[in-house]
Amino acid sequence: MSLNTFVESATEILGPSGVITAADGKEHYLLDFWRQNRGESPAVLRPANTGEVAAIVRLAAELGVPLVPQSGNTGLVTGSIPDASGEQIVLSLERMTSIRERDPAGDYLVAEAGCILADIQQAASDMDRLFPLSLGAQGSCRIGGNISTNAGGVNVLRYGMTRQLVMGLEVVLGDGTIWNGLRALKKDNTGYDLKQLFIGAEGTLGIVTAAVLRLFPRPRETQTLWLAIDRPAVAIELLKRFQARFGELITSFELLTGFGVDAAATHLPGVRHPIESRSDWHLLIEVEWSLEEGLLPRIEEIVEEIFAEDLATDGTIAMSEEQRAMMWRIREGQSEATRNMGYIIRSDISVKVRDLPVLIDRARAHYAKSAPDVTLIPFGHVGDGNLHFNFVAPEDPARVAELKPAILSDLADLVFALDGSFSAEHGIGRAKCGELVRRKSGIEVAMMRQLKRTFDPKGILNPGVVLAGE
Ligand SMILES: Cc1cc2nc3c(=O)[nH]c(=O)nc-3n(C[C@H](O)[C@H](O)[C@H](O)COP(=O)(O)OP(=O)(O)OC[C@H]3O[C@@H](n4cnc5c(N)ncnc54)[C@H](O)[C@@H]3O)c2cc1C
């Protein structure tokens, strides 16, 4: 059965508005966010409801056609775009954008997979609640993708990863069966917690069509603080102090390099340095609570102590929403700010929090020797032990082809030596399949393969992602 026949049958199910075959219409679905990777596909299917998703998956299972689920296509490991074969079909959830239920008393809402993350945050806010998942791509990424990558972001320290924010799921399984697991229960110990298998599975075990999302009280006072520090070890010392004083009220604790901050102030429109002086390292810290006021004097107190002990060289507290937004623009714009400086090689690693300074020192020493033409920019979620190391490499395809695998493999070695992870929050996708097999134990890989065969016996759900060669 040819792919053309599949696309014709899919068009009968979805109608012409649910199928894109024109080259220029498909482009957006075939290119990754940073336009570094491109796949091929004869068609993009856009079902409008769970029934249509199920009908498409059933058809694909019957005909053995591989599907690549896609939500906002902001994923950073090329799991949301098809491979280059032209034999995989993109299944976009972008038309499924309704919020099916809102329950402020039960602290949840039920959202379809195609809802944009920022819209869900707004819907929660309209209920006087908080949906705490927050990341730089929130204006484009969609909850189905966030769930499928178990996204982290800037509030993990307090609220956990997406895994902790999902109460129930609706999933279309590999044979087209719909599993309605949309339970809104805080307690439910009735056997295996099946929803967790689909969270972070990157579309390889089922298609997420809707989710029950946990909401939290909306913070009423937020204090955002910028500090200049001279080395990463100070960040760890300050994290301990803030935790001792503010405990669970700390939502974000982010580290940036002076290089990255300067790049943001230079290249991002309207962005200025938050403080006058220049420094090698910066911290962006956010503390929130549900009371109306009283946090600011406590923050001022700890800041005075920090300066009295010379732990920070400069700093400021955001005194307006505009100032706060500017600080966050610098943090969220780290990749964007450096994108025109060369070819950016991205990474996403984690180690124990206390090992972060060691890792940064070892990485700097290693790459100064092995890749002297590359600038290393580590930044990110210090509070979670999770940093993104961006490497700015020369814009030369031959040199990038040589550097990229070596840089990422060496970084995985450095991280592995500290018992860390080579993918803290972005997942495996197609980009890190080889690393997964190399770095995970045989028994872990075998259990994963077993799960894949159980949930997707025909191998039609995102083949080549997470586990290559299935
Ligand atoms: C600027 C920027 C900042 C980012 N910051 C962070 C960050 O701080 N923390 C973080 O964790 N990530 C971050 N990311 C990456 C992150 O994984 C994504 O932004 C987001 O979680 C993916 O959502 P998406 O809707 O774009 O998913 P997509 O990119 O469309 O898909 C991601 C994966 O999930 C699968 N998938 C998508 N939808 C479904 C579905 N409905 N059912 C089953 N499988 C599905 C896809 O096949 C793919 O494998 C960032 C990305 C960008 C571009």
The ligand as a Tripos MOL2 file, in Angstrom:
@<TRIPOS>MOLECULE
LIG
   53    58     1     0     0
SMALL
NO_CHARGES

@<TRIPOS>ATOM
      1 C1         13.3750   28.8060   23.2340 C.3       1 LIG1
      2 C2         13.1710   27.4460   23.8430 C.ar      1 LIG1
      3 C3         13.2580   27.2870   25.2160 C.ar      1 LIG1
      4 C4         13.0580   26.0360   25.7990 C.ar      1 LIG1
      5 N1         13.1640   25.9230   27.1480 N.ar      1 LIG1
      6 C5         12.9560   24.7240   27.7230 C.ar      1 LIG1
      7 C6         13.0330   24.5980   29.1400 C.ar      1 LIG1
      8 O1         13.3330   25.5290   29.8740 O.2       1 LIG1
      9 N2         12.7620   23.3750   29.6540 N.ar      1 LIG1
     10 C7         12.4390   22.3090   28.8830 C.ar      1 LIG1
     11 O2         12.1790   21.2290   29.4110 O.2       1 LIG1
     12 N3         12.3870   22.4140   27.5530 N.ar      1 LIG1
     13 C8         12.6370   23.5800   26.9500 C.ar      1 LIG1
     14 N4         12.5790   23.6740   25.5960 N.ar      1 LIG1
     15 C9         12.3670   22.4420   24.8160 C.3       1 LIG1
     16 C10        11.0500   21.8040   25.1300 C.3       1 LIG1
     17 O3         11.0720   20.3810   25.0110 O.3       1 LIG1
     18 C11         9.8860   22.2800   24.3470 C.3       1 LIG1
     19 O4          9.8710   23.6590   24.2410 O.3       1 LIG1
     20 C12         8.4860   21.7930   24.7420 C.3       1 LIG1
     21 O5          8.3300   21.0520   25.9180 O.3       1 LIG1
     22 C13         8.0380   20.9160   23.6290 C.3       1 LIG1
     23 O6          6.7000   21.1880   23.3570 O.3       1 LIG1
     24 P1          6.1900   21.2500   21.8590 P.3       1 LIG1
     25 O7          4.7350   21.4440   21.9280 O.co2     1 LIG1
     26 O8          6.9260   22.2070   21.0560 O.co2     1 LIG1
     27 O9          6.5090   19.7530   21.4040 O.3       1 LIG1
     28 P2          7.0700   19.2440   20.0160 P.3       1 LIG1
     29 O10         8.3800   19.8620   19.7290 O.co2     1 LIG1
     30 O11         6.0310   19.3550   18.9790 O.co2     1 LIG1
     31 O12         7.2900   17.6860   20.3460 O.3       1 LIG1
     32 C14         8.2510   17.2800   21.2880 C.3       1 LIG1
     33 C15         8.2320   15.7280   21.3510 C.3       1 LIG1
     34 O13         6.9880   15.2610   21.8470 O.3       1 LIG1
     35 C16         6.2980   14.4850   20.8670 C.3       1 LIG1
     36 N5          4.8930   14.9150   20.9040 N.ar      1 LIG1
     37 C17         4.4190   16.1640   20.6640 C.ar      1 LIG1
     38 N6          3.0920   16.1930   20.8770 N.ar      1 LIG1
     39 C18         2.7260   14.9520   21.2530 C.ar      1 LIG1
     40 C19         1.4940   14.3580   21.6190 C.ar      1 LIG1
     41 N7          0.3800   15.0600   21.6560 N.pl3     1 LIG1
     42 N8          1.4780   13.0480   21.9430 N.ar      1 LIG1
     43 C20         2.6230   12.3040   21.9210 C.ar      1 LIG1
     44 N9          3.8140   12.8270   21.5800 N.ar      1 LIG1
     45 C21         3.8730   14.1260   21.2570 C.ar      1 LIG1
     46 C22         6.9800   14.7820   19.5450 C.3       1 LIG1
     47 O14         6.8840   13.6920   18.6670 O.3       1 LIG1
     48 C23         8.4000   15.0620   20.0020 C.3       1 LIG1
     49 O15         9.0750   13.8510   20.1680 O.3       1 LIG1
     50 C24        12.7710   24.9080   24.9780 C.ar      1 LIG1
     51 C25        12.6750   25.0830   23.6100 C.ar      1 LIG1
     52 C26        12.8800   26.3260   23.0270 C.ar      1 LIG1
     53 C27        12.7780   26.4700   21.5490 C.3       1 LIG1
@<TRIPOS>BOND
     1     1     2 1
     2     2     3 ar
     3     2    52 ar
     4     3     4 ar
     5     4     5 ar
     6     4    50 ar
     7     5     6 ar
     8     6     7 ar
     9     6    13 1
    10     7     8 2
    11     7     9 ar
    12     9    10 ar
    13    10    11 2
    14    10    12 ar
    15    12    13 ar
    16    13    14 ar
    17    14    15 1
    18    14    50 ar
    19    15    16 1
    20    16    17 1
    21    16    18 1
    22    18    19 1
    23    18    20 1
    24    20    21 1
    25    20    22 1
    26    22    23 1
    27    23    24 1
    28    24    25 2
    29    24    26 1
    30    24    27 1
    31    27    28 1
    32    28    29 2
    33    28    30 1
    34    28    31 1
    35    31    32 1
    36    32    33 1
    37    33    34 1
    38    33    48 1
    39    34    35 1
    40    35    36 1
    41    35    46 1
    42    36    37 ar
    43    36    45 ar
    44    37    38 ar
    45    38    39 ar
    46    39    40 ar
    47    39    45 ar
    48    40    41 1
    49    40    42 ar
    50    42    43 ar
    51    43    44 ar
    52    44    45 ar
    53    46    47 1
    54    46    48 1
    55    48    49 1
    56    50    51 ar
    57    51    52 ar
    58    52    53 1
@<TRIPOS>SUBSTRUCTURE
     1 LIG1         1 GROUP 0 **** ****
